Amino acid sequence: MDFNIANEIATSQYVWAILCILLGYYVIREMRKENKEHREHSRQREIDLMKHLDRSNESQEKMVITLEKLHDSLDSLEKRIDRIEQKMDKD
């Protein structure tokens, strides 16, 4: 008799419909949870990338200043060499 009741429950469309609804609810809940975690991870990654970009920009600004100083020094050195050459040519 127990087998007949179990068989009727297993073949009932209502039971399968309820199981499908529960499974759908579980899948949707897990997808939302995973999506939330992904968004949090993406947000943190974006913050880290912006920090890195700021550091890179600062480094490039320092490099530009250094290159400008180097250019000025080379200009000055070139002028000094030109003056020395002019003096050598006059003598």
N, C-alpha and C positions, 0 to 999 in steps of 0.2 A: 504494500500500500504506500509506503514511503517513496518507493521508486516511481510510482505513478504521479504522485504530487510533485516530485522533483522534475520529472519529465514534462509535466504540464507547465511548470514554472520556466523551465529551460526553453520550451517552445513558444512561450507567450511573447507576443510582440511588445507588450508593455515593458516587460523586464529589459528587453534589448534596447528599447527606446530610452529608458531611464539610464541604462549603462552608457549608451552613446552620448546622452546629454552630459552625464558626469565626466566622461572621457573628454568631451569637447570643452567643458568648463576647466578641467585640469590642464589641458593643452594650452588654452588661452591664458590661464593664470601663469603658467610657466613661461610662456612667450613674453608676457608683459614684464615678468620679473627679469628675464634675460635682457629684454630691451632696456629696462631701467638701469641695469648694471652696465650695459654697453654705453648708454648715454653718459653715465657718471665717469666711466673710464675715458670716453672721448673728451669730456670736459676737462678732466685732469691732464690728459695728453696735450690738449690745446693750451692750457695754462703753462705747462712745461715748455712747449714749443715757443710760446711768446717770450718766456724768460730767456730762453736760449737765443732767440732773435734779438732781444734787447742787448744781451751780452755781446753778440756778434756785431751789432751796430756800434756799440761803444768801442769795441776793439778796432773796427774799421776807421772810426773817427780818430782814434789815437794814431793809427797807421798813417792816415792822411796828414795829420799834423807833423809827424816825424818825417814823412816824405817831403813836405814843404820846407822843413828846416834843412833837410839834406840838399834839396834843390838850391836853397839860398846859399848854403855853404859852398856848393859846387860853383855857383855863379861868382861868388866872392873869390874863390880860388882861381877860377878862370881869368878874372880881371887882374888879379895879382900876377899871374903868369904872363898875361899880355903886357902888362907894364914892364915886367922884367925883360921880356923879349924886345920891347921897344928900346929900353935902355941899352941892351946888348947890341942892338942894330945901330944905334947912334954912335957907339964907341967904336 
